[in-house]
């Protein structure tokens, strides 16, 4: 049980994850490779930074870790969306859902239903049961992980066959592969059909998230919006009670809650013994995670972590007032951008809004004051050439992680996040940032770096020609 403060602990949640947290384990071989020192000795990197015209050598012990969200749930293609969907399910199953309407316009968000309100729900008789079957409807890129996880929960909840809308022209993945039939029939498309989804493939590009292609004309975007709304309206006319889940669940008002909770889960794991490579050795606690690298696509995973950490650190400060002689910078979340089609400022503003939206719900009273742009860190250097398109550097990172750590990444999200994390460590950016924010230095200082593995390996076969 992950302890959460009130009112966060009172928000309804339907468990989809394992009862134990998704594992955090070290990456010893990658750590050794990056820092060029034996694993049995301190993993030390020497970096140089400039502070008031002085060069400062910073010697800190950096250890890399991976949080396995791809091992978080027993359901198909486990990944970060299940954690988000846990908070949507109570509304989905409600006889008077508050959300689930398809918003107009290019963002395809989720509107508050005009006929459903908290007041209406409070007036329901005790034990009132749902008297209609809800059809889940969502969209994503052709190899979307999110649509697989939505289909899985529909099966898990014994709901009618869900409708998933896949967009061929999102990003560059479809255009990149030599054999177009490969990406149309393998990977997540194959998994979706095995799960029984009603798959609708559109030639146009999704415009609901940051993954929209920059080459789409306005007419293509308008046509796409019209097609999605037509599908949703048709389901309504057929009395199938469609419930709209935006791409990645990000634009859903509850979409950031899962990763706000994940922040508390990480803090819990910091205090737990960690596995050791040698049998019989004493397992020390992980210790505090200082840097968290995560994919920044639509942005609510990133934003939810920011909100959760903000509430967590406020709670920690109240329980244990900081010692001015032992200052440790706050935990820092770095979102590695996965699509180059929008300017970084667009993503930063989006992440900030998601963080504040989640913050309001979990009990941060003045989110505008407590969550600011200073909390948002988006790195755009590893986004590659297009969303879903595998550039050489990302392909090389996928291969490196497989051969060094026997861990499979995906080429759309986690391959780029790993590139970002590796760069920050290898080039000394972690050390320079640590010192610039007031962190201690010297051989005895340890810094824990964590990458969140959000899943996606089920799409690998669709990229067989380019990875």
Secondary structure by P-SEA (a helix, b strand, c coil): ccccccccccccccccccccccbbbbaaaaaaaaacccccccbbbbbbbbcccbbbbbbbbbbbbbbccccccccccccaaaaaaccccccccccccccccccccccccccccccccaaaaaaccccccccbbbbbbbccccccaaaaaaaaaaaaacccbbbbbbbcccccccccccccccccccaaaaaaaaaccbbbbbcccccccccccccccaaaaaaaaaaaaaaaaaaaaaccbbbbbccccccccccaaaaaaaaaaaaaaccbbbbbccccccccccccccbbbbbbcccaaaaaaaaaaaaaaaaaaaacccccccccccbbbbbbbccccccaaaaaaaaaaaaaaaaaaacccccccccccccbbbbccccccccccccaaaaaaaaaaaaaccbbbbcccaaaaaaaaaaaaaaaaaaaaaaaacccccccbbbbbbbbbcccccccccccccc
